[in-house]
Amino acid sequence: MSRLPANGPEHGPEQGPTQGRKDTRLLAWTVLAVLLGLWLQTVFRGAATTELVPYSQFEQALRDGRIEDVTVSDQTLSGALKEAAGGKTRWVTLRMEPGLAARLDGFKVSYHRVSDSPWLRDLLSWILPSLVFFGLWFFIIRRVMGQQGAGSFLNIGKSRAKVYVVHDTGVSFADVAGVDEAKQELMEVVDFLKHPADYGRLGAHTPKGVLLVGPPGTGKTLLAKAVAGEAGVPFFSMSGSEFVEMFVGVGAARVRDLFEQARKTAPAIIFIDELDALGRARGAFLGLGGHDEKEQTLNQLLAEMDGFDTSAGVIILAATNRPEILDPALLRAGRFDRQVLVDKPDKKGRLDILKVHVKKVPLDAQLTLDAVAAITPGFSGADLANLVNEAAIVATRRKADSVTLADFTAAVERIVAGLEKRNRVLNPQERLTVATHEMGHVLVALALPGGDTVHKVSIVARGIGSLGYTLQRPTEDRYLMTREELERKICVLLGGRAAESLMLGHISTGAADDLAKATQIAREMVMHYGMDDALGCVSHDSNRTPGTADSLFYPPPELLSEATRQKLDAAISALLAHNLQRASAILSRNQALLERCSQALLKTETLDEQALQALTGDLHPEAHLD
């Protein structure tokens, strides 16, 4: 039974705060209109009974005694007539100097004074500079706010989220490949929005937030657009950087407005791309300034995520490739309940992605996409899309009707090694050094058992600083590496330096990048993986993430003694020296072959896998060394 109010009618409209404000404004405007009407009536009445006359006529009326009283002001004389003349009861004239009036009286003529209206000039002299100033100010503010994307003052606190509904994105789950696990998680979210009763039958509720985590280019934003295309509900898409503006408080206002729009159109999905721009750990850069606005925006986001009910049908999706720098309060249960990994695809995933991107590309009949997927380990979805485009460009450049495996190989080289620089001319000694260096890599890689396949070697300059390159890519995806495999990588990297020293009697700066990569691998083996027998299975790396609040305000304590540091440096140096000696030993046994292959590379500039197999048939592998 409902309880009725103690006083008043049982039924009737209830006046809310909005209606009360409207009534107050209406009353104020009515009073203002009445006062304005009374003032205008007074002005018009005075104008109807007053006449402007010449000074001589006003003075003659004074002599004749027709004016009852005179009012004197700075510029005028006003007199009330004893008897109305032509319906006018009051005359007004402009004052004149007494001496001039006396002289003019002697000529028996009518005279009067004309006002030059100085008030208009004074008014314009004040208004025009003000208008120029405010016009310039308004123009500058509009330009600045336009560059910042703020729009105007009236909508600066409004959310600028792009709203997609059903078919507007043009993307569905059929367009997403290579991330089957992540796609399955999001399909469940879409299914909940479409059939919430099925999930609520056993008391389950949808997670408030789903965070898509993964390296750049793996398809996080594409997955979000696919959710928009499949869900059939309003989809609010906004980047994390769009919340923060030059004005304090704008970010928090936009967060409030975004959630308010989503609640009004529920069920709906909110997608925040690049969440790390908004959700960086609070206090991570204390003392550097300029971060109060970001913290206020993040606080408002946390409050909004706590405040809305999951039964309302509003789900938050977010994407980031730097989850380690996000604020811990953002990742707790009840906010982003699920974290979905969108990782780089494996070989099967790459094959599925390639099938999506080659739908409009004519392929050669002998080309198999398995071969392309095999030579692209580590490629993300965006890399594979770029690869297909580059391969099509290569085929178009050579006037072909279809794309072949050679075009894909050239595209891989273009992406991995850079653009060819055939106009970069080297002198004969430099060309010999580069050829010897690259063949040192090749022979060491072929001599070591279980090494990755060498696809091509070239002395054609590519990219910014590369004078030659050896294309060596694994034939299968690897997730773990043994100590022997890591040492093999170091040995191959140092093969170029060993070849220069053996064949030319000197070393050049061409091995700088190889030496940096080899040193990094050796350092990780010793300090991170505990792969040095003398130091034991101890990790000497800090587990704190650079750029987070912990690493800035609570630096890791100094746990390494001077003696331990010396042992670490000695272990790294010994590891590099041992593998350099291995490379030198391999090349010394195959010195004649190294000379022959270097000359062949100088002649042709590029050797592919088949040419290398023909040249290195008599190679002595490391297992056969004495």
Rosetta blueprint (number, residue, H / E / L):
1 M L
2 S L
3 R L
4 L L
5 P L
6 A L
7 N L
8 G L
9 P L
10 E L
11 H L
12 G L
13 P L
14 E L
15 Q L
16 G L
17 P H
18 T H
19 Q H
20 G H
21 R H
22 K H
23 D H
24 T H
25 R H
26 L H
27 L H
28 A H
29 W H
30 T H
31 V H
32 L H
33 A H
34 V H
35 L H
36 L H
37 G H
38 L H
39 W H
40 L H
41 Q H
42 T H
43 V H
44 F H
45 R H
46 G H
47 A H
48 A H
49 T L
50 T E
51 E E
52 L E
53 V L
54 P L
55 Y H
56 S H
57 Q H
58 F H
59 E H
60 Q H
61 A H
62 L H
63 R H
64 D H
65 G L
66 R L
67 I E
68 E E
69 D E
70 V E
71 T E
72 V E
73 S L
74 D L
75 Q L
76 T E
77 L E
78 S E
79 G E
80 A E
81 L E
82 K E
83 E E
84 A E
85 A E
86 G L
87 G L
88 K E
89 T E
90 R E
91 W E
92 V E
93 T E
94 L E
95 R L
96 M L
97 E L
98 P H
99 G H
100 L H
101 A H
102 A H
103 R H
104 L H
105 D H
106 G L
107 F L
108 K L
109 V L
110 S L
111 Y L
112 H L
113 R L
114 V L
115 S L
116 D L
117 S L
118 P H
119 W H
120 L H
121 R H
122 D H
123 L H
124 L H
125 S H
126 W H
127 I H
128 L H
129 P H
130 S H
131 L H
132 V H
133 F H
134 F H
135 G H
136 L H
137 W H
138 F H
139 F H
140 I H
141 I H
142 R H
143 R H
144 V H
145 M H
146 G H
147 Q H
148 Q H
149 G L
150 A L
151 G L
152 S L
153 F H
154 L H
155 N H
156 I L
157 G L
158 K L
159 S L
160 R L
161 A L
162 K E
163 V E
164 Y E
165 V L
166 V L
167 H L
168 D L
169 T L
170 G L
171 V L
172 S L
173 F H
174 A H
175 D H
176 V L
177 A L
178 G L
179 V L
180 D H
181 E H
182 A H
183 K H
184 Q H
185 E H
186 L H
187 M H
188 E H
189 V H
190 V H
191 D H
192 F H
193 L H
194 K H
195 H L
196 P H
197 A H
198 D H
199 Y H
200 G H
201 R L
202 L L
203 G L
204 A L
205 H L
206 T L
207 P L
208 K L
209 G E
210 V E
211 L E
212 L E
213 V E
214 G L
215 P L
216 P L
217 G L
218 T L
219 G L
220 K H
221 T H
222 L H
223 L H
224 A H
225 K H
226 A H
227 V H
228 A H
229 G H
230 E H
231 A H
232 G L
233 V L
234 P L
235 F E
236 F E
237 S E
238 M E
239 S E
240 G H
241 S H
242 E H
243 F H
244 V L
245 E L
246 M L
247 F L
248 V L
249 G L
250 V H
251 G H
252 A H
253 A H
254 R H
255 V H
256 R H
257 D H
258 L H
259 F H
260 E H
261 Q H
262 A H
263 R H
264 K H
265 T L
266 A L
267 P L
268 A E
269 I E
270 I E
271 F E
272 I E
273 D E
274 E L
275 L H
276 D H
277 A H
278 L L
279 G L
280 R E
281 A L
282 R L
283 G L
284 A L
285 F L
286 L L
287 G L
288 L L
289 G L
290 G L
291 H L
292 D H
293 E H
294 K H
295 E H
296 Q H
297 T H
298 L H
299 N H
300 Q H
301 L H
302 L H
303 A H
304 E H
305 M H
306 D H
307 G H
308 F L
309 D L
310 T H
311 S H
312 A H
313 G L
314 V E
315 I E
316 I E
317 L E
318 A E
319 A E
320 T E
321 N L
322 R L
323 P H
324 E H
325 I H
326 L E
327 D L
328 P H
329 A H
330 L H
331 L H
332 R L
333 A L
334 G L
335 R L
336 F E
337 D E
338 R E
339 Q E
340 V E
341 L E
342 V L
343 D L
344 K L
345 P L
346 D L
347 K H
348 K H
349 G H
350 R H
351 L H
352 D H
353 I H
354 L H
355 K H
356 V H
357 H H
358 V L
359 K L
360 K L
361 V L
362 P L
363 L E
364 D L
365 A L
366 Q L
367 L L
368 T L
369 L H
370 D H
371 A H
372 V H
373 A H
374 A H
375 I L
376 T L
377 P L
378 G L
379 F L
380 S L
381 G H
382 A H
383 D H
384 L H
385 A H
386 N H
387 L H
388 V H
389 N H
390 E H
391 A H
392 A H
393 I H
394 V H
395 A H
396 T H
397 R H
398 R L
399 K L
400 A L
401 D L
402 S L
403 V E
404 T L
405 L H
406 A H
407 D H
408 F H
409 T H
410 A H
411 A H
412 V H
413 E H
414 R H
415 I H
416 V H
417 A L
418 G L
419 L L
420 E E
421 K L
422 R L
423 N L
424 R L
425 V L
426 L L
427 N L
428 P H
429 Q H
430 E H
431 R H
432 L H
433 T H
434 V H
435 A H
436 T H
437 H H
438 E H
439 M H
440 G H
441 H H
442 V H
443 L H
444 V H
445 A H
446 L H
447 A H
448 L L
449 P L
450 G L
451 G L
452 D L
453 T E
454 V E
455 H E
456 K E
457 V E
458 S E
459 I L
460 V L
461 A L
462 R E
463 G L
464 I L
465 G L
466 S E
467 L L
468 G L
469 Y E
470 T E
471 L E
472 Q E
473 R E
474 P L
475 T L
476 E L
477 D L
478 R L
479 Y L
480 L L
481 M L
482 T L
483 R H
484 E H
485 E H
486 L H
487 E H
488 R H
489 K H
490 I H
491 C H
492 V H
493 L H
494 L L
495 G H
496 G H
497 R H
498 A H
499 A H
500 E H
501 S H
502 L H
503 M H
504 L H
505 G L
506 H L
507 I L
508 S L
509 T H
510 G H
511 A H
512 A H
513 D H
514 D H
515 L H
516 A H
517 K H
518 A H
519 T H
520 Q H
521 I H
522 A H
523 R H
524 E H
525 M H
526 V H
527 M H
528 H H
529 Y L
530 G L
531 M L
532 D L
533 D L
534 A L
535 L L
536 G L
537 C L
538 V L
539 S L
540 H L
541 D L
542 S L
543 N L
544 R L
545 T L
546 P L
547 G L
548 T L
549 A H
550 D H
551 S H
552 L H
553 F H
554 Y L
555 P L
556 P L
557 P L
558 E L
559 L L
560 L L
561 S L
562 E H
563 A H
564 T H
565 R H
566 Q H
567 K H
568 L H
569 D H
570 A H
571 A H
572 I H
573 S H
574 A H
575 L H
576 L H
577 A H
578 H H
579 N H
580 L H
581 Q H
582 R H
583 A H
584 S H
585 A H
586 I H
587 L H
588 S H
589 R H
590 N L
591 Q H
592 A H
593 L H
594 L H
595 E H
596 R H
597 C H
598 S H
599 Q H
600 A H
601 L H
602 L H
603 K H
604 T H
605 E L
606 T E
607 L E
608 D E
609 E H
610 Q H
611 A H
612 L H
613 Q H
614 A H
615 L H
616 T L
617 G L
618 D L
619 L L
620 H L
621 P L
622 E H
623 A H
624 H H
625 L L
626 D L
